[in-house]
Amino acid sequence: MGFPLPDTVEELKTLIGDEISSLRSAVRRTADHPAVPAPGPEVTSPVQTLAAAPELPARGGTGTNCLCSTHDADATGTCAVLDAIPASAVLLEPLHDETGAVRDFRIVAGNRIRSAEWLEAPDRQVGQRFLEARPGAAASGLLAGLSDVVAGGGPLEGRVVDYTEQRLGRLHRAPLLYSAARCGEQVLATWRPVQSQTELMTIDAQYLASLGWGNWDLLSGKVTWSEGLSRIFHAEIRMPWTLDQLCDALLPGDLTAFSEFLTSVLAGEEPAWTRIRFLVLGEVRTLDLLGRPVAGTDGRPWAVNLVARDLTPQIRSRRRIAETERESDRLRRQTQAERRVADALREALLPTHSEALAAVGLTVAASYRPAEPDAAVGGDWYKCRLLPDGRVLVAIGDASGHGLDAVARMSQQRHALAGLAQTGASAGEITTWLNDLLCGDPAEQTATVVVGHIDEARELHWADAGHPAPLLLRDGRAEPLRTSQRGPLLGALPGYAYETTTTPLRRGDLLLLYTDGMVERRGEDVMKGIERLADLVTRSAGAAPQELIDGILAEPEQAGLEDDTCMLAIRLD
C-alpha cells in the first residue's frame, strides 16, 4: 500500500503509529478465524516490535545523562540508579598524578551484578581503587581506555577487553564487553561477559565494518539491536530505540528521504536503501540504511529489519582531506608568491654579473644557496662589478647569524662596500672602513669578508678579514691564495688597519671565492673542507665558471650543507 509523505516528524510518527494500529487490528480480527493461525511463537519473524510494548523509558532515561543528574545525590540514590542498569556498573572518580594524568580511579558506587563467578560484585568494591579491585585493567588496556574518556576522547563503546586476573594462585580469564562515558567529572562504566566466540567475532566484524542491524516487531513492540547498532547510536543494547525515537533524531533536511524509505518498507517493498543523517549526542552521524520487511501469514509486514553502515568516519576523513587540500593549495599559492618576492629580493641584493665584465675579458658566474630550502636570502653575499676607474670590484662576505637580522646586516655591509668602492680606495682601506662600521654597531655582530680589485694589469689586490682565502685554479690545479696579511673578523677589533695583498694573475686563471658554508662541517677541521673543495675544483679544470659551480653543487660530498653557501667564479679570458 502507499502512504502520503509527511511534512513533519510528528506527522511521520503518526503515520507509523496508524500503520501499526491497523496491522494489529487486522491480526486480532483474523486471530479467531480457524483458517488463519494467530501470530505467536511459531511466527517466523526474527524480532517483535515495539509499538504494542509497555511504554519504555525515553532515550537516556536511565542512562548516563540520568546518572549525571544525580551526581550530587546521596549514595542511596546513586546506587538505585546503578541497580537499574542491566549489566555490571560502577561510577569511577579519576585520580590524577602531579602532571594531571590519570593514574587510577576510585570506585564511588556500584551495582550488584557480577559479570563472572570469580569477579566480585561492584558494590562490594566501593571505596577501593580501580586497579586494586581490577588489577588486570592496566595490562588489558582498559585503564588507558577509561583515561581517554576522562581526557575528552569520547565515550568507550562496546570495547571487548580480554580481562585476565590472578586470584588465589590461579589465572582467571573472561572476555568482557565494556562501555564507558563521562558523567560530570566522573566516569560511568558498564560491562558484561561476551556470551560466545561467535558473538565475539560478530562484534569484531561489526566494529571493523562500522555495521549494525536491528529488528522492530510491529506486533509485540519488541526491538532488538546488535552490538554494532548500539555503538553507532551510543545507546545501551538493552534499551534500543523505537521507530519514533529514530524519527526524533533525524536531521530536518533528511525527513523526506527517511519518510520515503520507511513507508516503502512498511508497504512491503524490498529491499529499500537510503542515506540518512541522525543527530546523536550532538554529533551528526551519516548512515547507509538497508531496510527489509518481514511478512506475516497475511502477507503484510509484521516486522522491519534494518541494516546500518556508519559512514561518519569516512565522511569526516573526506572533509578533513578536502580541508587539508584547500589549505595546502592556499599555502602553495602563498609559497609561490613568497618565492617570487624572494627571488626578486635576492636578485636586488645579490645581482648576477653584468655584460660589462665580459667586455674587459672576464667570465663570471655566481651561486647562492640557503641552508634552509624555504629561505630566500641569508647572511652570505657577493659583489662583482666594473668600477668607473676601470678596476673590477670583487668581494664576498658572510654576516653572522640567520634570519631577517642576518639579511639586514648583509644588505648593510654590501651597500656600504658599494659606496666605499666609489672612492678609489684600496682593498685594505675599504676593509678597514667596513670594520669601523661594524665596531660602531650596538648589536656587536661580526662578519667575514674578502675585498679585492682586478686591475688592467691583471693583478688581484685583495684584503682578507677572517674569511677563507679564494682558490686559484691554474694549470689544472686549485690551491688557496697565500697571504701573510689576513686580518681578524670585521667588528672584532676596533681600529685595526687591514693591509692589501697583491697576487699576479694570468690568462686562463680561474678564481673561486666562497663562503665558509662550503667547507665547514660539524666535528671536522676546516682545512679538510678546503682541501675537499680544492679537489673538486681541480677535477673541473677546463670547465666554464657556471659549469664549475653547478658541478660542485651536484657532488654528493656537498650534500646536506649546514649553512648558507655562496660562490663567485671569475675566469680571465
C-alpha positions in Angstrom: 0.0 0.0 0.0 1.1 3.6 -0.5 1.4 6.4 2.1 1.3 10.2 1.6 4.6 11.6 2.6 4.5 13.6 5.9 5.8 17.1 6.2 6.9 17.0 9.8 8.4 14.5 12.2 5.2 14.4 14.2 3.2 13.5 11.1 5.7 10.7 10.3 5.4 9.3 13.8 1.6 9.5 13.5 1.8 7.6 10.2 3.9 4.9 11.8 1.5 4.6 14.7 -1.5 4.4 12.4 0.1 1.6 10.4 1.0 -0.4 13.5 -2.6 0.1 14.9 -4.0 -1.0 11.6 -1.8 -4.1 11.5 -2.7 -5.1 15.0 -6.4 -4.7 14.4 -6.2 -6.8 11.3 -4.3 -9.6 13.1 -6.8 -9.5 16.0 -9.7 -9.9 13.6 -8.2 -12.9 12.0 -6.9 -14.4 15.1 -10.3 -16.1 15.9 -10.7 -17.5 12.4 -9.5 -21.1 12.3 -8.2 -20.8 8.8 -5.7 -18.1 9.8 -3.3 -19.1 12.6 -2.8 -16.4 15.2 0.6 -14.9 15.5 2.6 -16.5 18.3 6.0 -18.2 18.9 5.6 -20.0 15.6 5.7 -16.8 13.6 9.0 -16.7 11.7 9.6 -13.0 12.2 13.1 -12.8 13.7 12.1 -10.0 16.0 9.0 -8.5 17.6 8.4 -4.7 17.6 7.8 -2.0 20.0 4.6 -0.3 19.3 2.5 -2.7 21.4 5.0 -3.0 24.2 4.5 -1.3 27.6 5.7 2.3 27.5 9.6 2.2 27.6 11.7 4.8 29.2 12.7 7.7 27.0 16.1 7.6 25.4 18.7 8.1 28.1 16.1 7.9 30.8 18.2 5.6 33.0 21.4 6.0 31.1 24.4 8.3 31.6 22.5 11.6 31.4 20.1 10.4 34.2 23.0 9.4 36.3 24.8 12.6 35.7 21.8 14.4 37.0 22.1 12.5 40.3 25.8 13.3 40.6 25.2 15.3 43.7 22.6 13.0 45.1 23.2 10.8 48.2 24.8 7.4 47.8 21.4 5.6 48.1 20.1 7.5 45.1 23.2 6.8 43.1 23.1 3.1 43.9 19.4 3.0 43.0 20.3 4.3 39.5 23.1 1.9 39.1 20.9 -1.0 40.1 18.6 -0.2 37.3 21.4 -0.9 34.7 21.1 -4.5 33.5 24.9 -5.0 33.5 27.8 -4.6 35.9 28.2 -0.9 36.5 30.4 1.4 38.5 30.8 5.1 39.0 34.5 6.0 38.9 36.3 9.1 40.2 39.6 9.7 38.4 42.8 10.1 40.5 45.4 12.3 38.9 49.2 12.5 39.4 51.2 15.7 39.7 51.3 16.1 35.9 47.5 15.9 35.7 47.5 12.5 34.0 45.0 9.9 35.2 46.9 7.2 37.2 43.9 5.3 38.7 40.2 5.6 39.6 38.3 5.3 42.9 35.1 3.3 42.8 32.4 5.7 44.1 29.4 3.4 43.6 28.5 0.1 42.0 25.6 -2.3 41.5 25.2 -5.9 42.5 25.6 -7.6 39.1 28.6 -9.9 38.7 30.0 -10.4 35.3 31.8 -13.7 36.2 31.7 -16.1 39.1 35.3 -15.3 40.1 34.7 -11.5 40.0 33.2 -9.7 42.9 30.1 -7.6 42.5 30.9 -3.9 42.0 29.0 -2.8 45.2 31.5 -4.9 47.2 34.4 -2.8 45.9 33.1 0.7 46.6 35.9 2.8 48.1 38.7 0.8 46.5 41.0 1.9 43.8 40.1 0.5 40.4 43.5 -1.1 39.9 43.1 -2.7 43.3 39.7 -4.1 42.5 40.6 -4.9 38.9 44.4 -5.5 38.8 44.2 -6.7 35.2 42.9 -3.4 33.9 46.3 -2.0 33.2 47.6 -4.9 31.1 44.4 -5.3 29.2 44.4 -1.6 28.1 41.2 -0.9 30.0 42.7 1.7 32.2 44.1 3.5 29.2 40.7 3.4 27.6 39.0 4.9 30.6 41.7 7.6 30.9 40.9 8.6 27.3 37.3 9.0 28.2 38.3 11.4 31.0 40.6 13.3 28.7 37.7 14.0 26.3 38.4 11.3 23.7 34.7 10.4 23.6 32.8 7.5 25.1 34.1 3.9 25.2 31.6 2.0 23.1 31.4 -1.8 23.3 35.1 -2.5 23.6 35.9 -6.2 24.0 38.5 -6.5 26.8 40.3 -9.8 27.3 40.4 -9.4 31.0 42.9 -11.7 32.9 43.5 -11.7 36.7 45.3 -13.9 39.1 43.3 -15.0 42.2 44.4 -17.4 44.9 47.3 -18.6 42.8 45.1 -19.3 39.7 44.8 -17.3 36.4 41.2 -16.4 35.5 40.2 -15.0 32.2 37.0 -13.6 30.7 36.2 -11.6 27.6 34.2 -8.6 28.8 32.3 -6.0 26.7 33.0 -2.6 28.2 31.2 0.7 27.6 32.0 4.0 29.5 31.2 7.7 29.3 31.9 10.8 31.3 29.4 11.6 34.0 30.3 15.2 35.0 33.8 14.9 36.4 33.4 11.1 36.9 33.1 8.1 34.6 30.2 5.6 34.4 31.5 2.2 33.2 29.4 -0.8 32.4 30.4 -4.3 31.3 29.0 -7.7 30.6 30.5 -11.0 29.6 30.7 -11.9 25.9 28.4 -14.9 25.6 30.3 -16.9 23.0 33.1 -16.9 20.5 30.6 -16.4 17.7 29.3 -13.2 19.5 32.9 -12.0 19.9 33.6 -12.5 16.2 30.3 -10.8 15.3 31.1 -7.8 17.5 34.5 -7.5 15.9 33.1 -7.8 12.4 30.5 -5.1 13.1 33.2 -2.9 14.7 35.6 -3.3 11.8 32.9 -2.7 9.1 31.1 0.0 11.1 27.9 -2.1 10.7 24.9 -2.8 12.9 21.4 -4.2 12.5 18.1 -4.0 14.3 14.7 -5.6 14.2 11.4 -3.9 15.1 8.5 -6.3 15.6 5.4 -4.3 14.8 3.0 -6.7 16.7 4.7 -7.2 20.0 6.6 -3.9 20.1 9.9 -5.6 20.9 13.0 -4.1 19.5 16.3 -6.0 19.1 19.6 -4.3 18.3 23.0 -5.7 17.5 26.1 -4.5 19.4 27.2 -2.6 16.3 23.9 -0.6 16.0 24.1 0.2 19.7 27.6 1.5 19.2 26.6 3.6 16.3 23.7 5.3 18.2 25.6 5.4 21.6 22.7 3.5 23.1 22.5 0.7 25.7 21.9 -2.6 23.8 19.2 -3.5 26.3 17.4 -0.2 25.6 17.2 0.1 21.8 15.4 3.0 20.2 11.8 2.8 18.9 11.0 3.9 15.4 9.6 7.1 16.9 12.9 7.8 18.6 14.7 7.3 15.3 12.4 9.9 13.8 13.2 12.3 16.6 16.9 12.0 15.9 16.5 12.9 12.2 18.1 15.9 10.7 15.3 18.1 9.4 16.7 18.1 5.8 16.5 14.3 5.7 12.8 13.9 6.8 11.6 13.4 3.3 14.2 10.8 2.4 13.6 8.8 5.6 9.8 9.0 5.2 10.1 7.6 1.6 12.4 4.8 2.9 10.3 3.8 5.9 7.0 4.0 4.1 8.3 1.8 1.3 9.4 -0.8 3.8 6.1 -0.7 5.6 4.4 -1.1 2.3 6.2 -4.4 1.8 8.6 -3.2 -0.8 12.1 -4.7 -0.5 14.9 -4.0 -0.3 14.8 -0.3 0.3 18.0 1.7 0.6 18.8 5.3 1.6 21.4 7.5 3.2 20.2 9.4 6.3 21.8 11.7 8.8 20.9 11.5 12.5 21.9 13.8 15.4 23.3 11.6 18.1 24.6 13.2 21.3 25.2 16.4 19.4 27.1 14.8 16.6 25.8 14.3 13.0 26.2 10.7 12.0 25.6 9.6 8.4 24.3 6.1 7.8 23.5 4.0 4.8 20.3 2.2 5.7 19.1 -1.0 4.0 15.5 -2.0 5.0 13.6 -5.2 4.5 10.0 -6.1 5.7 9.4 -9.4 7.4 6.0 -10.6 6.1 3.5 -12.4 8.4 0.9 -15.1 7.5 -1.3 -12.5 5.9 1.4 -11.1 3.6 1.7 -7.8 5.5 4.9 -6.7 7.1 4.8 -7.8 10.7 8.4 -6.7 11.4 11.1 -4.5 10.0 14.7 -5.4 9.6 17.3 -2.6 9.2 21.0 -2.8 8.4 23.0 0.3 9.0 26.5 1.2 7.9 28.1 4.1 9.6 29.8 6.4 7.1 30.6 9.1 9.7 34.3 8.4 10.0 34.8 8.2 6.2 32.8 11.5 5.7 34.8 13.1 8.5 38.0 11.9 6.9 37.0 13.2 3.5 36.1 16.5 5.0 39.5 16.7 6.7 41.2 15.7 3.4 39.2 18.3 1.5 40.1 21.0 4.1 43.7 19.9 4.0 43.8 20.1 0.2 42.3 23.6 0.4 44.8 24.6 3.0 47.7 23.0 1.0 46.6 24.8 -2.1 46.4 28.1 -0.2 49.8 27.5 1.2 51.2 26.5 -2.2 49.9 29.7 -3.8 51.3 31.7 -0.8 54.6 30.0 -1.1 54.8 30.6 -4.8 54.0 34.3 -4.2 56.6 34.5 -1.5 59.1 32.7 -3.8 58.6 35.3 -6.5 59.0 38.1 -4.0 62.1 36.3 -2.5 63.6 35.8 -6.0 63.1 39.5 -6.7 64.7 40.4 -3.4 67.6 38.1 -3.9 68.2 39.5 -7.4 68.1 43.0 -5.9 70.5 42.2 -3.1 72.7 39.6 -4.9 72.5 40.5 -8.6 74.2 38.5 -11.3 77.2 39.8 -13.2 76.7 42.3 -16.0 77.8 42.2 -19.6 80.3 45.0 -18.8 82.6 42.3 -17.1 82.7 40.3 -20.3 83.9 43.4 -22.2 87.0 43.6 -20.0 87.8 39.9 -20.5 86.1 38.3 -17.5 83.6 35.4 -17.5 81.7 35.4 -14.2 79.2 33.1 -12.5 77.7 33.1 -9.1 75.6 30.9 -6.9 73.7 31.5 -3.6 72.1 28.6 -1.8 70.5 28.9 1.6 70.8 26.1 4.2 67.0 26.1 4.7 65.2 25.4 1.4 62.3 27.7 2.3 64.6 30.6 2.9 65.4 33.0 0.0 68.2 35.1 1.4 70.6 34.8 4.4 73.7 36.5 5.6 76.0 35.5 2.7 76.7 37.9 -0.1 78.9 38.7 -3.1 79.8 41.6 -5.3 81.4 41.8 -8.8 81.2 44.9 -10.9 83.2 47.2 -13.1 84.2 50.5 -11.4 84.4 53.9 -13.1 88.3 53.8 -12.8 88.5 50.6 -14.9 89.1 48.2 -12.0 86.8 45.3 -11.3 85.5 45.1 -7.7 85.4 41.6 -6.4 84.0 40.8 -2.9 82.4 38.0 -0.9 81.2 38.1 2.7 79.3 36.4 5.4 77.3 38.3 8.1 76.9 36.3 11.3 73.5 34.8 12.3 70.4 33.7 10.4 67.0 35.1 9.5 66.0 38.7 8.9 68.6 40.1 11.2 71.4 38.5 9.1 69.7 39.7 5.9 69.6 43.2 7.2 73.3 43.2 8.2 74.2 41.5 4.9 72.4 44.3 3.0 74.1 47.0 5.1 77.6 45.6 4.5 77.1 45.0 0.8 75.7 48.5 0.2 78.4 50.1 2.4 81.1 48.3 0.3 79.5 49.5 -3.0 79.6 53.1 -1.7 83.2 52.9 -0.4 84.4 51.3 -3.6 83.5 54.5 -5.5 86.2 56.4 -3.6 89.0 54.7 -5.4 90.4 53.4 -2.1 92.5 50.2 -1.9 91.1 46.9 -0.7 92.8 47.2 2.6 91.3 50.7 3.2 87.8 49.6 2.3 88.0 46.6 4.6 89.3 48.9 7.4 86.3 51.2 7.0 83.9 48.3 7.0 85.4 47.1 10.2 84.9 50.6 11.8 81.3 50.4 10.6 80.7 47.1 12.4 82.6 48.1 15.5 80.3 51.1 15.9 77.1 48.9 15.6 75.5 48.5 19.1 74.4 45.0 18.1 78.1 43.9 18.3 77.8 41.4 15.5 80.7 40.2 13.4 81.3 39.3 9.8 83.9 38.0 7.4 84.8 39.4 4.0 87.3 39.2 1.2 87.5 42.5 -0.8 89.6 42.8 -4.0 90.2 44.6 -7.2 91.4 43.2 -10.6 93.2 45.9 -12.4 94.0 46.4 -16.1 97.4 44.7 -15.4 95.6 41.5 -14.5 96.7 41.7 -10.9 94.4 40.9 -7.9 94.8 43.4 -5.0 92.9 41.9 -2.1 92.3 42.1 1.7 91.0 39.4 4.0 89.0 39.8 7.2 88.7 36.4 8.8 87.4 34.8 5.6 88.6 31.7 3.7 91.1 32.7 1.1 90.0 32.4 -2.6 91.0 29.3 -4.6 93.1 29.9 -7.7 92.8 27.3 -10.5 95.9 27.4 -12.7 97.5 24.8 -14.9 94.9 22.2 -13.9 95.5 22.6 -10.1 93.5 24.6 -7.5 95.1 26.0 -4.4 94.2 28.7 -1.8 95.8 32.1 -2.4 98.5 32.7 0.1 98.8 35.9 2.2 100.5 37.0 5.3 98.1 39.9 5.7 95.0 38.1 6.8 93.2 40.2 9.4 90.6 39.5 12.1 86.8 39.3 11.7 85.0 42.5 11.0 83.7 44.0 14.2 86.1 42.1 16.4 88.9 44.6 16.8 88.2 48.4 16.7 90.8 50.5 14.9 92.5 47.6 13.1 94.1 48.6 9.8 93.8 45.9 7.2 96.6 45.5 4.5 96.4 44.7 0.8 98.0 41.7 -0.8 98.8 41.6 -4.5 98.6 38.4 -6.5 99.5 38.4 -10.2 97.0 36.6 -12.5 97.4 35.1 -15.9 95.1 34.4 -18.8 93.1 31.2 -18.2 93.3 31.6 -14.4 90.1 31.0 -12.6 89.3 32.5 -9.1 86.8 30.9 -6.9 85.6 33.0 -3.9 83.3 31.2 -1.5 81.8 31.4 2.0 82.6 29.1 4.9 79.4 27.1 4.5 81.1 25.3 1.5 83.9 24.0 3.7 82.7 23.8 7.3 81.3 20.5 8.7 80.4 19.8 12.3 83.3 18.0 14.0 85.7 18.3 11.1 88.7 20.5 10.7 88.0 23.4 8.2 91.3 22.7 6.4 89.9 19.3 5.4 86.9 21.0 3.9 89.1 23.5 2.0 91.1 20.6 0.6 87.9 18.8 -0.5 86.7 21.9 -2.3 90.1 22.4 -4.0 90.0 18.8 -5.2 86.5 19.4 -6.7 87.7 22.5 -8.5 90.8 20.7 -9.8 88.6 17.9 -11.2 86.6 20.5 -13.0 89.6 22.2 -14.7 88.7 23.4 -18.1 85.0 23.9 -17.3 83.3 27.3 -17.7 82.6 29.2 -14.4 78.9 28.3 -14.4 79.6 24.6 -15.2 82.2 24.6 -12.4 79.7 25.9 -9.8 77.0 23.5 -11.0 79.3 20.6 -10.9 80.5 21.4 -7.3 76.9 21.7 -6.1 75.9 18.4 -7.7 78.7 16.5 -5.9 77.3 14.1 -3.2 80.2 15.3 -1.0 78.5 18.7 -0.9 75.0 17.4 0.0 73.5 18.3 3.4 75.0 21.7 3.7 74.6 23.0 7.3 75.0 26.7 6.5 74.2 29.2 3.8 76.7 29.0 0.9 77.8 31.5 -1.7 80.3 31.1 -4.6 81.7 33.6 -7.1 83.8 32.2 -10.0 85.8 34.5 -12.2 87.8 33.4 -15.3 90.3 35.6 -17.0 89.8 35.1 -20.8 
